[in-house]
Amino acid sequence: MSKNLQLATLGGGCFWCTEAVFQEVKGVESIVSGYAGGNAPGRPTYREICSGLTGHAEVIQIEFDADVISFEDILIIFMTTHDPTTLNRQGADVGTQYRSVIFYHDQIQKNIAEKVIAGLAEFFENKIVTEISELPIFYEAEEYHQNYYRSNPNQGYCSFVITPKLTKLRKLHADKLR
């Protein structure tokens, strides 16, 4: 059976969190943690990204089957499982590398992103500050960042930050999960 595979590239704070959320979603075929949106020459490293000097965001690139889950539903899950109203931070993670960002792959995705943000704005007490930008170069993060939560569920950050996000996901979006 042929699949209608598409890409979405999203940053919502630490990529470990965002990756863990989308590993639960029906129709998601693969996820790669990485970096996008910066201006450092060459391939950036995690250490360079963490300095905040490169301008890159921690992002995930999702390959999904659009016949199973729409880009719009991907964005609704994304927007409701992180705080899109805090500029350059998610919880204790602070810096431009943790900004809320949707990197669109084409004009259709840009239009959908704008529509989703406008539609969700009334549900947030504060203004949504999620950046919508055309995807520049996507750099895959180092191997130890891939599949991080599943490989390290008892690590402190995972237990205290990611597990509660997954609980929220299951409450809000049970119909979209595996």
Secondary structure, 3 states (H helix, E strand, C coil): CCCCEEEEEEEECCHHHHHHHHCCECCEEEEEEEEECCCCCCCCCHHHHHHCCCCCEEEEEEEEECCCCCHHHHHHHHHHCCCCCCCCEECCEECHHHCEEEEECCHHHHHHHHHHHHHHHHHCCCCCCCEEEECCCEEECCHHHCCHHHHCCCCHHHHHHHHHHHHHHHHHCHHHEC
